[in-house]
Amino acid sequence: MTHIDATALAALIVSLVALVVTLLQVVQQYASTAYDYRRCSKRVLGQWAQRTRRHFIFSEVRFEVTFSTPHLSIFFPRDYRTLKRRPTQMSTEQTSLTSTDKRAHTSIDTQDIRIPVAPKQFVYEADRPSFSSWPPTPHKEIQQYDITDQPWFLNFQDPSVSEARCGWLSVLAAAAASDVGLYVKERRWSYDYMPQSLTRPIASADRASFLSLMSLRRVPWRNAGADEVFVGSGPTCEVRINDIQSFGPVYVAEMSSKLDISTRYQCVSDTARRAMFNEFDLGFGMVHTDADIGISLRKSFRGTDTNFARGIQDWYEGDHWCIGVGLLIACWCTEPSMPKAINGDTFRSVYSAQTLTTGLDHVRTLQMLCGSACVHDLRKGKSAIRDFLPLVDDFYKETVHSQLIVPHLLQACSLSHCGEYIHQGDTSWTTANACLDGIHILDDQLNTLLSQIPWETDDFRRLIAYWQIRHAMSEYPVAEGLANEAGTLWVQELDVVIAADALAVVNDLIGELSKNEVDSSGLQYQSVIHKVVVNRLLRGALWRVHNSNGPSKHDVRTALECTLSHKVLADKTTVYLA
């Protein structure tokens, strides 16, 4: 009996020792995850730390730390025209207001999601991990939020500290300070499979979205991104790349200060975003201020004599002054509002092509486009101006109420620092924003005018722009010749050149109509063509005022602030963010 008791006691002791060892192993395994768990705490991930979990793997008798980080992509859930009621017809007695496009839509993550007029700007899709006990479903659970909803993944009032916090939290903050739509898809990771050289959890984004967000915050890319290495430092943030061993390149975005909620980075559509990458949709072709400008213009004016494109390209390659292209963009760019940084009633245009100087930027030109009452008698003595002013006066009398246009042009003139160019002033956001109503009216009116001409509408648009840029190419030498005769500076004669060019375009278009098989008497459409030419000049002037306050110094001739290739827009490959 004693022998049996001793054996049982020994077995009990061995079992207890084994149990203690097992418990110690479990404790050791649990403790060993503390370091990984600390990397996924609120001090590092902010509110995203609430998705951090420890899971016990029975088959391996160990704990695993899993965490969540976002995969980011941007979209544009609305057209600016749906944000405000805009005038469609104007008379001297009454303004008729209407709204269009009850719904806008965009593609998000290969799904066609329709966004209402008052959309939720932030879309969140939760990840469903493999260990989830939820029943499988073919439908994604997508939640939509507005910034006023204060969704948890955009809550930056957290205990994270600058030394430890992940840089991609600042990228989220940058998106929250803009009006782009942000699609946040949760991605689950296991720290067991993270490279040891990664000290903090990483997030991801598609390349086009990340570079667009950073471009919106005015990051100039080194070598224009020609080497496919997108690094640079702007006024509010710096972007660099760290090459992580056994992993690959990881982007690091460091903001110079905390989120400035007083500044709103506005980019209302994908068309406007493309301007940050040198792609301007003119409605009949794309224009790039890059080495391919000649090819682009030839495609835009296919079927027309395009020898002038080579001259424009040569001029650009000489000193980066895209003669004529700035006029083309202002008069025909389908997107009236380029990306902006707005703070109260002040703003800066971000990559707005404002540095592509045109004659439309000149104060005397804008005064001439306001009508005879705004032009000095000495300027009326110039034959070109004297012949052009009746076209402007008749335009205001017969078509558009001048109050939609004239006050904004005169206000921009009064704010010009040097009294010469409006982009050397500080146009208020109130004035600039008010120009949009006039731009929309003029664009709608152009469609009505073109319907009265016996020519295919798109081809005639292309023809108008073709003759505009043909004459714009000679603006500088002609103005210089007039200045030599008058003993003035060439910039002081730009209003004369613009007026002469407008009259020449009218004659060119009448000549084209006269050659047209449909009608051999182009003069009967002279009145309509007068309105068309004035319409485009006024539209271009309002576009320049709305997109004024460019980010560059006025004496620096640069085609655009950002010179990334437009091909980046199609790059949806995944990049990783530290």
Backbone torsions as a table, in degrees:
resi	resn	phi	psi	omega
1	MET	NA	-39.7	178.9
2	THR	-65.0	-38.4	179.0
3	HIS	-64.3	-40.1	180.0
4	ILE	-66.4	-42.1	178.7
5	ASP	-62.3	-38.5	179.2
6	ALA	-66.9	-39.1	179.0
7	THR	-66.3	-43.2	179.5
8	ALA	-64.0	-40.9	179.3
9	LEU	-63.7	-40.8	179.0
10	ALA	-64.2	-42.0	178.5
11	ALA	-63.1	-39.9	178.7
12	LEU	-63.6	-42.5	180.0
13	ILE	-63.9	-43.8	178.9
14	VAL	-61.6	-41.7	179.5
15	SER	-63.6	-42.3	178.8
16	LEU	-64.4	-41.0	177.6
17	VAL	-61.9	-44.5	179.0
18	ALA	-61.6	-40.5	178.6
19	LEU	-63.8	-43.7	179.1
20	VAL	-62.7	-43.3	179.1
21	VAL	-61.6	-43.3	179.1
22	THR	-62.0	-44.6	178.4
23	LEU	-63.1	-39.4	177.7
24	LEU	-64.6	-37.8	177.5
25	GLN	-64.0	-42.2	178.4
26	VAL	-62.5	-44.5	177.9
27	VAL	-61.9	-41.3	179.5
28	GLN	-63.7	-42.6	178.1
29	GLN	-62.5	-42.2	179.7
30	TYR	-64.9	-42.8	-179.6
31	ALA	-67.6	-33.0	-178.4
32	SER	-66.6	-21.0	177.5
33	THR	-84.8	-6.3	-176.6
34	ALA	-60.4	-38.8	-178.7
35	TYR	-65.8	-45.4	177.4
36	ASP	-64.1	-39.8	-178.5
37	TYR	-65.7	-36.2	178.4
38	ARG	-63.1	-34.3	178.3
39	ARG	-67.5	-17.5	-178.0
40	CYS	-111.1	23.2	-177.5
41	SER	-84.6	177.2	179.7
42	LYS	-65.4	-26.3	178.4
43	ARG	-66.3	-19.8	-178.0
44	VAL	-108.1	-47.2	-172.5
45	LEU	-100.4	-5.0	-176.5
46	GLY	63.8	-137.4	-177.8
47	GLN	-69.0	-17.4	177.7
48	TRP	-68.0	-14.1	179.3
49	ALA	-65.7	-20.0	178.5
50	GLN	-66.8	-10.8	177.2
51	ARG	-96.8	0.9	179.4
52	THR	-77.9	136.7	-177.6
53	ARG	-139.1	151.1	166.0
54	ARG	-105.8	131.3	178.7
55	HIS	-124.1	135.1	177.8
56	PHE	-90.9	123.4	178.6
57	ILE	-97.4	106.4	-174.3
58	PHE	-65.4	-38.7	-176.3
59	SER	-65.8	-25.3	-179.4
60	GLU	-110.8	-0.2	-179.5
61	VAL	47.2	57.3	179.6
62	ARG	-156.3	165.6	176.8
63	PHE	-100.7	147.7	176.9
64	GLU	-126.0	135.9	177.3
65	VAL	-98.2	123.1	175.7
66	THR	-118.0	151.5	-179.1
67	PHE	-146.6	168.2	180.0
68	SER	-122.2	140.4	170.5
69	THR	-136.6	161.5	-175.4
70	PRO	-87.9	152.4	163.6
71	HIS	-108.5	121.7	-170.0
72	LEU	-105.0	141.4	168.4
73	SER	-149.9	147.6	-177.7
74	ILE	-107.3	155.4	175.5
75	PHE	-148.9	173.2	-177.7
76	PHE	-122.3	97.6	-170.0
77	PRO	-77.6	-1.0	-176.5
78	ARG	-154.8	155.0	170.9
79	ASP	-94.4	143.6	-177.8
80	TYR	-57.4	-29.9	-177.3
81	ARG	-66.8	-22.0	179.1
82	THR	-85.7	-7.3	-177.7
83	LEU	-84.3	-21.0	-176.7
84	LYS	-147.0	149.7	176.1
85	ARG	-71.6	134.8	-175.9
86	ARG	-124.2	147.2	179.8
87	PRO	-72.5	141.2	177.1
88	THR	-113.3	-25.8	176.0
89	GLN	-142.0	140.5	-178.9
90	MET	-127.5	142.4	170.4
91	SER	-132.8	173.3	-178.2
92	THR	-72.0	-20.7	-178.3
93	GLU	-99.1	-30.7	-167.5
94	GLN	-145.3	145.2	173.9
95	THR	-110.9	124.9	178.5
96	SER	-99.2	123.9	-176.9
97	LEU	-109.6	139.9	176.9
98	THR	-149.7	165.8	175.4
99	SER	-125.9	149.9	-177.8
100	THR	-126.4	170.9	175.6
101	ASP	56.4	70.5	-177.4
102	LYS	-57.5	-29.8	179.3
103	ARG	-136.9	140.7	173.2
104	ALA	-115.8	158.2	179.6
105	HIS	-141.5	158.1	178.4
106	THR	-149.4	160.4	179.7
107	SER	-95.9	128.5	179.8
108	ILE	-127.4	119.4	174.7
109	ASP	52.6	49.2	178.1
110	THR	64.4	8.4	177.1
111	GLN	-111.3	143.6	177.3
112	ASP	-91.4	100.8	-178.2
113	ILE	-105.7	121.6	-179.5
114	ARG	-88.6	130.0	-175.4
115	ILE	-107.7	129.4	180.0
116	PRO	-72.0	176.3	-177.2
117	VAL	-59.1	-40.8	176.6
118	ALA	-104.7	80.8	-168.7
119	PRO	-79.9	162.1	167.6
120	LYS	-84.3	121.5	-170.8
121	GLN	-74.6	-26.3	-175.0
122	PHE	-116.4	128.8	-179.1
123	VAL	-114.8	130.9	-178.1
124	TYR	-123.5	130.1	176.6
125	GLU	-121.8	116.0	-178.8
126	ALA	-76.4	145.7	175.8
127	ASP	-84.9	144.0	178.0
128	ARG	-109.9	100.6	-174.5
129	PRO	-66.8	160.2	-175.9
130	SER	-64.6	-26.3	-178.1
131	PHE	-88.7	6.0	-178.1
132	SER	-67.8	142.9	176.9
133	SER	-90.6	2.1	-179.8
134	TRP	-69.4	146.2	177.8
135	PRO	-69.5	143.9	179.9
136	PRO	-65.7	147.0	178.2
137	THR	-145.2	142.9	-179.7
138	PRO	-75.9	-10.1	-175.8
139	HIS	-99.3	135.8	175.9
140	LYS	-79.3	143.0	175.6
141	GLU	-91.9	104.1	-176.5
142	ILE	-112.1	127.1	179.3
143	GLN	-112.1	138.0	-179.2
144	GLN	-115.9	138.7	-176.9
145	TYR	-133.8	157.6	167.3
146	ASP	-108.5	161.5	-178.6
147	ILE	-61.0	-29.7	178.3
148	THR	-71.1	-18.3	177.3
149	ASP	-73.7	-16.5	-179.0
150	GLN	49.9	60.2	178.4
151	PRO	-61.3	151.0	-173.2
152	TRP	-60.8	-32.9	-175.9
153	PHE	-77.1	-7.2	174.3
154	LEU	-116.0	18.8	177.3
155	ASN	-89.3	104.9	-176.3
156	PHE	-98.2	4.1	174.4
157	GLN	-86.8	74.3	-173.6
158	ASP	-130.6	170.3	-177.2
159	PRO	-82.8	16.0	177.8
160	SER	-68.0	149.4	-178.4
161	VAL	-116.8	152.5	-173.1
162	SER	-60.5	-33.8	-178.3
163	GLU	-69.8	-26.4	-173.3
164	ALA	-110.6	-25.2	-169.8
165	ARG	-65.9	149.2	178.7
166	CYS	-73.0	140.6	-179.0
167	GLY	-66.4	-28.0	-177.8
168	TRP	-68.2	-16.0	172.3
169	LEU	-63.5	-32.8	176.8
170	SER	-70.5	-32.3	176.2
171	VAL	-66.0	-41.1	174.4
172	LEU	-60.0	-42.3	179.3
173	ALA	-63.8	-37.8	178.6
174	ALA	-63.5	-39.2	178.0
175	ALA	-67.4	-36.6	179.6
176	ALA	-67.4	-25.0	-179.9
177	ALA	-87.3	3.4	177.6
178	SER	-117.3	175.5	178.0
179	ASP	-106.9	21.7	173.3
180	VAL	-75.6	154.4	172.9
181	GLY	-80.9	141.2	-177.2
182	LEU	-121.8	121.0	176.5
183	TYR	-100.3	115.1	-177.0
184	VAL	-110.0	114.6	178.0
185	LYS	-110.3	122.6	-178.7
186	GLU	-72.4	134.4	176.0
187	ARG	-123.5	128.6	179.7
188	ARG	-90.6	138.8	179.3
189	TRP	-130.7	156.3	170.5
190	SER	-113.2	131.3	-178.3
191	TYR	-70.6	-15.4	178.3
192	ASP	-63.1	-25.5	-173.8
193	TYR	-111.7	16.0	173.9
194	MET	-86.3	138.0	176.0
195	PRO	-58.5	144.3	-177.8
196	GLN	-62.9	-25.5	-179.0
197	SER	-75.5	-11.7	175.3
198	LEU	-85.9	114.6	-176.0
199	THR	-92.4	-13.6	179.1
200	ARG	-139.5	154.9	178.7
201	PRO	-60.5	145.0	-179.3
202	ILE	-108.3	151.2	172.8
203	ALA	-109.3	-176.4	-179.6
204	SER	-145.9	165.7	178.5
205	ALA	-159.9	160.8	169.9
206	ASP	-79.4	148.1	-169.5
207	ARG	-59.7	-43.3	-178.1
208	ALA	-61.8	-41.3	-178.9
209	SER	-66.3	-44.9	-178.4
210	PHE	-64.0	-46.9	-178.8
211	LEU	-67.3	-32.1	177.3
212	SER	-66.3	-44.4	178.9
213	LEU	-61.1	-43.3	-179.1
214	MET	-70.6	-34.6	176.4
215	SER	-65.9	-37.8	178.1
216	LEU	-61.7	-29.3	176.2
217	ARG	-90.3	20.7	168.9
218	ARG	65.7	44.6	173.9
219	VAL	-90.0	116.2	175.0
220	PRO	-82.8	124.8	-173.9
221	TRP	-82.9	136.5	-179.5
222	ARG	-61.2	131.1	-179.8
223	ASN	55.8	26.1	179.4
224	ALA	56.7	24.2	179.4
225	GLY	69.7	16.1	-176.6
226	ALA	-63.7	-28.7	-179.6
227	ASP	-90.8	9.7	-179.8
228	GLU	64.1	15.1	174.8
229	VAL	-112.0	104.5	-171.6
230	PHE	-94.8	93.9	176.4
231	VAL	-131.3	152.7	179.0
232	GLY	175.6	169.4	-179.2
233	SER	-133.2	124.3	178.9
234	GLY	-112.7	-172.1	-177.2
235	PRO	-69.0	-21.9	-176.8
236	THR	-119.8	-12.9	-179.1
237	CYS	-158.7	163.2	177.6
238	GLU	-127.0	137.2	178.6
239	VAL	-119.8	127.2	176.3
240	ARG	-138.2	173.2	-178.3
241	ILE	-124.2	130.5	172.2
242	ASN	-107.6	130.7	178.1
243	ASP	-92.5	106.8	-175.7
244	ILE	-88.2	127.1	-179.8
245	GLN	-61.5	136.2	179.6
246	SER	66.0	14.8	177.7
247	PHE	-135.7	-58.6	-178.9
248	GLY	131.0	-168.1	-177.5
249	PRO	-71.9	141.1	176.9
250	VAL	-132.6	128.7	178.6
251	TYR	-77.8	141.1	174.9
252	VAL	-122.3	120.3	178.2
253	ALA	-112.3	114.4	-179.4
254	GLU	-111.3	118.5	177.6
255	MET	-83.8	140.3	-176.4
256	SER	-71.8	-22.5	179.7
257	SER	-152.5	176.0	177.6
258	LYS	-67.7	164.9	-177.8
259	LEU	-54.4	124.2	178.4
260	ASP	-92.6	99.6	-175.1
261	ILE	-73.3	-11.7	-179.8
262	SER	-79.5	-17.6	179.6
263	THR	-104.4	128.2	179.3
264	ARG	-111.5	124.9	179.2
265	TYR	-93.8	109.8	-172.1
266	GLN	-100.9	128.7	174.2
267	CYS	-149.9	98.5	-163.0
268	VAL	-88.0	-6.7	-178.4
269	SER	-159.9	164.6	177.8
270	ASP	-66.2	-32.1	178.1
271	THR	-62.3	-42.0	177.5
272	ALA	-66.8	-37.4	179.5
273	ARG	-62.7	-34.7	-178.5
274	ARG	-64.6	-24.6	177.9
275	ALA	-65.1	-26.2	177.0
276	MET	-68.4	-15.9	-178.5
277	PHE	-117.2	29.0	174.6
278	ASN	64.0	33.7	177.5
279	GLU	-124.2	112.2	180.0
280	PHE	-114.0	119.8	178.6
281	ASP	-86.5	113.0	-178.1
282	LEU	-91.8	-2.7	-177.4
283	GLY	93.9	-19.2	176.3
284	PHE	-134.2	8.7	178.1
285	GLY	165.4	160.7	177.9
286	MET	-93.9	140.7	176.6
287	VAL	-120.8	129.6	177.0
288	HIS	-120.2	136.6	173.8
289	THR	-93.3	68.1	-176.6
290	ASP	-142.6	-170.8	-177.1
291	ALA	-64.0	-19.2	-178.0
292	ASP	-93.2	17.5	-175.2
293	ILE	-62.1	-38.3	179.1
294	GLY	-61.9	-45.7	178.7
295	ILE	-63.4	-42.1	-178.4
296	SER	-62.3	-44.0	-178.8
297	LEU	-69.0	-34.8	177.0
298	ARG	-64.0	-37.7	177.3
299	LYS	-69.3	-37.5	-179.7
300	SER	-64.2	-36.7	-177.0
301	PHE	-113.3	42.7	-179.3
302	ARG	-57.7	132.3	179.7
303	GLY	92.3	-3.2	178.2
304	THR	-114.3	155.3	177.5
305	ASP	-60.8	114.9	-174.1
306	THR	-119.5	30.0	176.0
307	ASN	-62.8	-25.3	-178.7
308	PHE	-64.3	-23.8	-178.5
309	ALA	-60.7	-36.5	179.0
310	ARG	-64.7	-38.2	178.9
311	GLY	-65.6	-39.5	178.1
312	ILE	-65.2	-42.3	-179.9
313	GLN	-63.9	-41.3	178.9
314	ASP	-62.0	-41.1	-179.7
315	TRP	-64.6	-42.7	179.7
316	TYR	-62.2	-45.1	-178.9
317	GLU	-66.5	-21.9	-179.7
318	GLY	-74.9	-51.7	-178.2
319	ASP	-143.9	21.2	176.2
320	HIS	61.2	30.1	175.0
321	TRP	-108.6	106.0	-174.7
322	CYS	-83.8	81.2	-177.1
323	ILE	-61.0	126.7	178.5
324	GLY	88.7	-29.8	-176.6
325	VAL	-69.1	-37.6	177.7
326	GLY	-60.8	-41.4	177.0
327	LEU	-62.7	-42.6	-178.9
328	LEU	-61.5	-44.7	-178.8
329	ILE	-65.9	-44.7	-177.4
330	ALA	-63.8	-40.1	-175.6
331	CYS	-80.6	-26.8	-169.2
332	TRP	-127.2	-9.7	-177.9
333	CYS	-58.4	125.5	-174.8
334	THR	-66.9	-20.6	-180.0
335	GLU	-99.5	112.0	-177.9
336	PRO	-74.4	-22.3	-173.7
337	SER	-120.9	111.0	178.3
338	MET	-83.2	168.0	-179.9
339	PRO	-58.0	141.1	-176.2
340	LYS	-141.9	155.1	169.6
341	ALA	-112.2	113.3	-171.2
342	ILE	-114.1	128.6	178.0
343	ASN	-132.5	101.7	-176.9
344	GLY	66.0	-121.7	180.0
345	ASP	-104.8	12.7	174.9
346	THR	-113.3	156.1	-178.9
347	PHE	-157.5	162.7	171.8
348	ARG	-131.3	132.3	174.9
349	SER	-76.6	133.1	-179.5
350	VAL	-105.7	111.7	179.6
351	TYR	55.1	57.1	-174.8
352	SER	-105.0	7.4	-175.1
353	ALA	65.5	14.3	-179.7
354	GLN	-63.0	-27.5	-179.5
355	THR	-77.2	-4.3	172.3
356	LEU	-82.6	84.6	-172.6
357	THR	-63.0	139.7	175.6
358	THR	-134.0	168.0	175.8
359	GLY	-63.9	-20.2	179.6
360	LEU	-70.0	-15.1	179.5
361	ASP	-81.3	-12.2	-172.6
362	HIS	-79.7	140.5	-175.3
363	VAL	-60.3	-43.4	-178.6
364	ARG	-65.7	-33.4	177.6
365	THR	-65.0	-44.0	179.7
366	LEU	-64.8	-39.0	177.4
367	GLN	-62.4	-39.4	178.2
368	MET	-64.1	-38.0	-179.7
369	LEU	-73.6	-8.3	175.6
370	CYS	-87.0	-8.9	178.0
371	GLY	109.4	173.4	-174.2
372	SER	-58.7	-35.1	-175.6
373	ALA	-64.7	-18.8	-176.1
374	CYS	-104.0	4.6	-176.0
375	VAL	-107.7	134.2	179.2
376	HIS	-66.4	146.9	-177.5
377	ASP	-58.7	-34.4	179.5
378	LEU	-64.3	-35.6	178.7
379	ARG	-72.8	-31.0	178.1
380	LYS	-66.3	-18.3	177.7
381	GLY	-72.1	-15.9	176.7
382	LYS	-72.4	129.4	-173.2
383	SER	-59.5	-42.3	-178.2
384	ALA	-64.0	-43.5	179.4
385	ILE	-67.2	-40.7	179.9
386	ARG	-60.5	-38.2	-179.9
387	ASP	-78.8	-26.6	-175.9
388	PHE	-84.9	-33.3	-175.6
389	LEU	-57.7	-39.2	177.2
390	PRO	-59.5	-30.4	177.6
391	LEU	-65.5	-40.5	180.0
392	VAL	-69.4	-45.1	-179.1
393	ASP	-61.8	-43.7	178.7
394	ASP	-64.5	-35.4	179.9
395	PHE	-61.0	-46.0	-179.6
396	TYR	-67.0	-36.0	-178.2
397	LYS	-70.1	-38.2	-169.9
398	GLU	-97.6	-19.9	-170.9
399	THR	-126.2	-70.7	-169.5
400	VAL	-111.1	137.8	174.5
401	HIS	-62.8	127.3	-175.5
402	SER	-64.1	-21.7	-178.6
403	GLN	-67.0	-14.7	175.8
404	LEU	-77.0	-18.9	-170.4
405	ILE	-125.1	-54.8	-168.8
406	VAL	-56.7	-48.3	-177.7
407	PRO	-59.4	-35.1	-177.6
408	HIS	-72.2	-37.7	178.1
409	LEU	-68.0	-42.8	179.9
410	LEU	-67.4	-36.7	177.7
411	GLN	-63.4	-41.7	178.1
412	ALA	-63.3	-38.4	178.2
413	CYS	-63.1	-42.0	-176.9
414	SER	-68.0	-21.7	-178.0
415	LEU	-94.1	0.7	179.5
416	SER	-69.5	127.8	-176.8
417	HIS	-64.6	-44.6	-173.2
418	CYS	-99.6	-3.6	-179.0
419	GLY	77.2	10.5	-179.1
420	GLU	-115.8	-59.9	-175.4
421	TYR	-114.3	139.5	-178.0
422	ILE	-72.8	-27.7	-178.1
423	HIS	-76.7	0.1	173.0
424	GLN	-98.7	19.5	178.3
425	GLY	-119.1	-163.1	179.0
426	ASP	-130.2	79.1	177.5
427	THR	-64.8	137.1	179.2
428	SER	-75.9	155.5	178.1
429	TRP	-66.8	-31.2	177.3
430	THR	-60.1	-46.3	178.7
431	THR	-66.8	-46.9	-177.3
432	ALA	-62.3	-43.2	-177.6
433	ASN	-67.2	-33.9	-179.9
434	ALA	-66.2	-21.1	179.4
435	CYS	-66.5	-22.2	-175.8
436	LEU	-62.7	-37.0	178.7
437	ASP	-61.4	-43.7	178.2
438	GLY	-64.7	-39.4	178.8
439	ILE	-62.1	-45.1	-179.8
440	HIS	-63.7	-40.8	178.2
441	ILE	-61.3	-46.5	-177.9
442	LEU	-65.4	-38.8	178.0
443	ASP	-65.6	-41.4	177.5
444	ASP	-65.8	-39.7	-179.0
445	GLN	-66.3	-35.5	179.4
446	LEU	-59.7	-41.8	179.0
447	ASN	-61.0	-39.3	178.0
448	THR	-65.6	-43.1	-179.7
449	LEU	-64.8	-42.6	-177.7
450	LEU	-67.6	-25.7	178.0
451	SER	-68.3	-15.1	179.9
452	GLN	-89.9	-3.4	-177.3
453	ILE	-106.6	131.9	-176.8
454	PRO	-76.6	66.2	-178.6
455	TRP	-151.8	147.0	177.3
456	GLU	-60.4	129.0	-168.8
457	THR	-57.8	-49.2	-177.5
458	ASP	-63.1	-39.8	179.3
459	ASP	-65.8	-37.4	-179.1
460	PHE	-71.9	-35.0	173.2
461	ARG	-57.9	-46.3	-179.4
462	ARG	-62.2	-37.1	-179.1
463	LEU	-67.9	-42.0	178.2
464	ILE	-59.8	-49.1	-178.6
465	ALA	-63.8	-35.9	179.4
466	TYR	-60.4	-48.2	-179.1
467	TRP	-70.5	-32.1	176.1
468	GLN	-60.0	-48.4	-175.5
469	ILE	-74.5	-28.7	175.9
470	ARG	-59.9	-44.8	-179.5
471	HIS	-77.3	-32.2	-179.8
472	ALA	-63.6	-27.7	179.7
473	MET	-60.1	-28.5	-176.4
474	SER	-101.8	10.4	-177.6
475	GLU	-58.2	-46.7	-175.4
476	TYR	-65.6	-52.8	-179.2
477	PRO	-62.9	-35.5	178.6
478	VAL	-66.7	-44.7	179.2
479	ALA	-63.1	-36.8	179.0
480	GLU	-65.9	-39.3	177.6
481	GLY	-64.6	-42.9	177.8
482	LEU	-64.0	-36.6	179.7
483	ALA	-67.0	-38.5	178.0
484	ASN	-63.2	-38.3	179.2
485	GLU	-69.3	-38.7	-175.4
486	ALA	-91.0	-8.4	-177.4
487	GLY	70.6	33.5	-179.8
488	THR	-121.7	-170.9	174.4
489	LEU	-91.9	152.7	-175.6
490	TRP	-63.4	-32.0	-179.3
491	VAL	-66.7	-23.2	-179.3
492	GLN	-80.8	-2.4	178.7
493	GLU	-113.2	9.4	-176.7
494	LEU	-65.9	-32.5	179.0
495	ASP	-63.6	-36.6	177.2
496	VAL	-64.7	-42.9	-178.8
497	VAL	-66.1	-43.5	179.0
498	ILE	-61.0	-43.0	179.0
499	ALA	-63.4	-44.9	179.6
500	ALA	-64.0	-40.6	178.6
501	ASP	-63.7	-40.4	-180.0
502	ALA	-62.6	-43.6	177.9
503	LEU	-64.7	-37.2	178.4
504	ALA	-66.2	-39.7	177.9
505	VAL	-63.0	-40.0	176.8
506	VAL	-57.8	-48.5	-179.8
507	ASN	-63.9	-38.5	179.5
508	ASP	-63.8	-42.3	-178.6
509	LEU	-69.7	-37.9	175.6
510	ILE	-62.5	-40.6	177.1
511	GLY	-62.9	-39.7	178.2
512	GLU	-64.3	-40.9	178.7
513	LEU	-66.3	-35.5	179.2
514	SER	-66.3	-31.2	178.0
515	LYS	-81.3	-13.9	-176.9
516	ASN	-68.6	139.3	-179.6
517	GLU	-63.7	-30.5	-174.9
518	VAL	-65.4	-37.9	-176.4
519	ASP	-151.4	129.6	-176.0
520	SER	-97.2	0.4	-178.8
521	SER	-118.7	79.8	-177.1
522	GLY	-64.7	-19.4	-177.7
523	LEU	-63.2	-25.6	-178.9
524	GLN	-68.3	-15.6	177.6
525	TYR	-102.1	13.5	-175.8
526	GLN	-59.4	-43.4	-178.5
527	SER	-62.6	-40.8	179.2
528	VAL	-65.9	-41.8	-178.8
529	ILE	-66.5	-36.7	174.5
530	HIS	-54.5	-48.4	-178.1
531	LYS	-65.5	-38.2	-179.4
532	VAL	-62.5	-46.7	-177.5
533	VAL	-66.0	-44.3	178.0
534	VAL	-64.8	-39.5	178.6
535	ASN	-54.9	-46.3	-177.3
536	ARG	-70.0	-36.6	178.9
537	LEU	-66.7	-41.3	177.8
538	LEU	-66.3	-39.0	177.7
539	ARG	-62.7	-43.7	178.8
540	GLY	-62.9	-39.8	179.5
541	ALA	-65.1	-43.6	178.1
542	LEU	-65.6	-36.6	178.0
543	TRP	-61.9	-41.7	-179.1
544	ARG	-67.5	-37.2	177.9
545	VAL	-68.4	-45.3	-178.6
546	HIS	-62.6	-36.2	-178.1
547	ASN	-105.1	33.9	179.7
548	SER	-82.4	-165.6	-178.3
549	ASN	56.4	50.5	179.5
550	GLY	-63.6	156.9	-174.3
551	PRO	-76.0	-16.9	-177.0
552	SER	-87.9	160.1	169.4
553	LYS	-66.9	146.2	-172.3
554	HIS	-66.9	-19.4	-176.8
555	ASP	-95.8	8.5	178.5
556	VAL	-103.5	116.3	-179.4
557	ARG	-88.3	102.3	175.8
558	THR	-129.0	142.0	-179.4
559	ALA	-63.7	-48.5	176.3
560	LEU	-151.3	158.2	176.1
561	GLU	-68.6	-37.4	-178.5
562	CYS	-112.6	128.5	-176.1
563	THR	-122.3	33.0	174.8
564	LEU	-65.6	150.7	175.4
565	SER	-68.2	141.1	178.5
566	HIS	-66.0	-14.6	178.8
567	LYS	-64.7	-21.6	178.9
568	VAL	-60.2	-29.9	-177.5
569	LEU	-62.7	-25.4	-179.3
570	ALA	-92.8	0.5	-175.2
571	ASP	-89.4	101.4	-179.5
572	LYS	-102.6	16.5	178.1
573	THR	-66.2	154.1	-176.8
574	THR	-81.6	132.0	170.9
575	VAL	-118.1	155.5	-175.9
576	TYR	-109.6	143.7	-174.3
577	LEU	-120.3	127.5	179.1
578	ALA	-79.4	NA	NA
